[in-house]
Amino acid sequence: MADNIDDIASRHGFSGGAARTVLEALRRSGGRMAQFNHPELGGMGQWATGGMIMIGDMFNHALKARVDALCNDLAGAAGSAVAASSELRSGQSSQWWPDELGTPTSSGAQNEMRFAWFPNRCRLAVMQDGKVHVYDTGEHRIRGFSQQQGEGARQTLSFTSQLGTIRLDDLQEV
């Protein structure tokens, strides 16, 4: 697949090293999202299936579009091999949310907090400190997530929807 990675990288104007950084992040997440830090990719960034993309060079929309296209192509090229290698390495499935929620449109993780959004069910699952909490997202159509490390080990999660910025604390737990 090394030639394929270099071809994909070249098609989007990136080096093979930048593409391998994204591919390794995809492998760690089971192929659904990537957290990366590479200068060619705008520094620190996140990508998730379903259209969520954030890069450190946040106002460089052309770069953001190229990074998004690179991530989509790498996720597609890696396909089930990414998920399979991730599961083999960890010895278990990467799914941590309740089965009845199905497959999330977006998911991510940072430090000890994970999240997954299920728009068809209007649900957001969050795992923190080993416990899973499920929230009703109501009419929110989530476009972006933000995690912040607060004082001590406390982390906060907020997201952007068509209604503006919403904090996790604003949602009703179900």
ABEGO torsion letter per residue (X at the ends): XAAAAAAAAAAAGBBAAAAAAAAAAAAAAGGABBBBBBAAAGEBBBBBBGGBBBBABAABAAAAAAAAAAAAAAAAAAEAAAAAAAAAAAGBBABABBAAAEBBABBBBBEABBBBBBAAAGBBBBBBGGBBBBBBAEABBBABBBBBBBBEABBBBBBBBAAEBBBAAABBBX
